[in-house]
Amino acid sequence: MSQIATAIEDVPVTLFSKGAITSIPALAKLDCNTIGLDWNMDIPVMRSLVGDSRTLQGNLDPCALYGSHQSIEAETIKMLNSFGNNKRHIVNLGHGVYPDVDPEKVKTFIKTVKSYETK
């Protein structure tokens, strides 16, 4: 990952390694702008390991999108609250959208984020 991050020039670099919880401090030392978090990573703990100089991306469990619209909203707000006052984050799933997820559930996730940002 170090070779890849160093070789990329003139664009922001995001590093994501699923399940790499023990490697986060090492990833944060690489030449990157953003560290992607999978859904098993606790955001406040990751922020303490990474520091404030990197953006964090993630990390709603993609399986949350199989829940009810109300549970998706609750889980999304819980994730957003965990970022605290630090604005260096990109809201995302902790991996990706599974092909059989109802698109309306993805819309609920997006609408919840948008409405949270306007508060």
C-alpha positions as CSV (number, residue, x, y, z in Angstrom):
1,M,0.0,0.0,0.0
2,S,2.9,2.3,0.7
3,Q,4.2,1.9,-2.9
4,I,0.8,2.6,-4.3
5,A,0.1,5.6,-2.1
6,T,3.5,7.1,-3.0
7,A,3.2,6.4,-6.7
8,I,-0.1,8.3,-7.0
9,E,0.4,12.0,-7.7
10,D,-1.8,15.1,-7.9
11,V,-5.0,13.5,-6.6
12,P,-6.2,12.8,-3.0
13,V,-5.5,9.2,-1.9
14,T,-7.8,7.1,0.2
15,L,-6.5,3.9,1.7
16,F,-8.9,1.1,2.7
17,S,-8.0,-2.3,4.0
18,K,-10.9,-4.3,5.3
19,G,-10.3,-5.8,8.7
20,A,-7.0,-3.9,9.1
21,I,-7.8,-2.5,12.6
22,T,-4.3,-3.3,13.9
23,S,-2.7,-1.7,10.9
24,I,-4.5,1.7,11.2
25,P,-1.6,3.5,12.9
26,A,0.7,2.3,10.1
27,L,-1.7,3.3,7.4
28,A,-2.1,6.8,8.9
29,K,1.7,7.3,8.5
30,L,1.5,6.6,4.7
31,D,1.2,9.3,2.0
32,C,-2.6,9.5,2.0
33,N,-5.4,12.0,2.7
34,T,-8.1,9.6,3.9
35,I,-8.3,6.3,5.8
36,G,-11.3,4.1,5.0
37,L,-12.9,2.3,7.9
38,D,-14.8,-0.9,7.8
39,W,-17.9,-1.4,9.9
40,N,-16.1,-3.2,12.6
41,M,-14.0,-0.2,13.5
42,D,-15.0,2.1,16.3
43,I,-14.8,5.7,15.0
44,P,-13.6,7.5,18.2
45,V,-10.9,4.8,18.7
46,M,-9.8,5.1,15.0
47,R,-9.7,8.9,15.3
48,S,-7.5,8.6,18.4
49,L,-5.1,6.3,16.4
50,V,-5.1,8.3,13.2
51,G,-5.1,11.8,14.7
52,D,-6.7,14.9,13.2
53,S,-4.5,15.2,10.1
54,R,-6.3,12.6,8.1
55,T,-9.9,12.3,7.0
56,L,-11.8,9.2,8.0
57,Q,-14.2,7.5,5.6
58,G,-17.0,5.1,6.6
59,N,-18.4,3.1,8.3
60,L,-22.0,2.0,8.5
61,D,-22.4,-1.7,8.4
62,P,-23.8,-2.5,4.9
63,C,-26.1,-5.1,6.5
64,A,-27.9,-2.2,8.3
65,L,-29.5,-1.6,4.9
66,Y,-31.5,-4.8,5.3
67,G,-33.2,-3.3,8.4
68,S,-36.3,-1.2,8.5
69,H,-36.2,2.4,7.4
70,Q,-36.4,3.5,11.1
71,S,-33.4,1.2,12.1
72,I,-31.4,2.5,9.1
73,E,-32.0,6.1,10.2
74,A,-31.1,5.2,13.9
75,E,-27.9,3.4,12.9
76,T,-26.9,6.2,10.5
77,I,-27.4,8.9,13.2
78,K,-25.4,6.8,15.7
79,M,-22.6,6.6,13.2
80,L,-22.7,10.3,12.5
81,N,-22.8,11.2,16.2
82,S,-19.7,9.1,16.7
83,F,-17.6,11.4,14.5
84,G,-18.2,14.1,17.1
85,N,-17.2,17.7,16.2
86,N,-14.4,16.6,13.9
87,K,-15.5,17.5,10.4
88,R,-12.7,15.5,8.7
89,H,-14.9,12.6,7.7
90,I,-16.7,11.2,4.6
91,V,-19.9,9.3,5.3
92,N,-19.9,5.9,3.7
93,L,-20.8,2.3,4.2
94,G,-18.1,0.2,5.9
95,H,-17.7,-1.8,2.7
96,G,-20.3,-1.6,-0.1
97,V,-23.9,-2.0,-1.1
98,Y,-24.9,-5.6,-1.6
99,P,-26.7,-6.3,-4.9
100,D,-30.0,-7.4,-3.3
101,V,-30.4,-4.3,-1.1
102,D,-33.6,-2.4,-1.8
103,P,-32.6,1.0,-3.4
104,E,-35.2,2.7,-1.1
105,K,-33.1,1.6,1.9
106,V,-30.1,3.3,0.3
107,K,-32.2,6.4,-0.2
108,T,-33.1,6.4,3.5
109,F,-29.4,6.3,4.4
110,I,-28.6,9.2,2.1
111,K,-31.6,11.3,3.3
112,T,-30.6,10.7,6.9
113,V,-27.1,12.0,6.2
114,K,-28.4,15.0,4.3
115,S,-30.9,16.0,7.0
116,Y,-28.3,15.5,9.7
117,E,-25.9,17.8,7.9
118,T,-28.5,20.6,7.8
119,K,-29.1,20.6,11.6
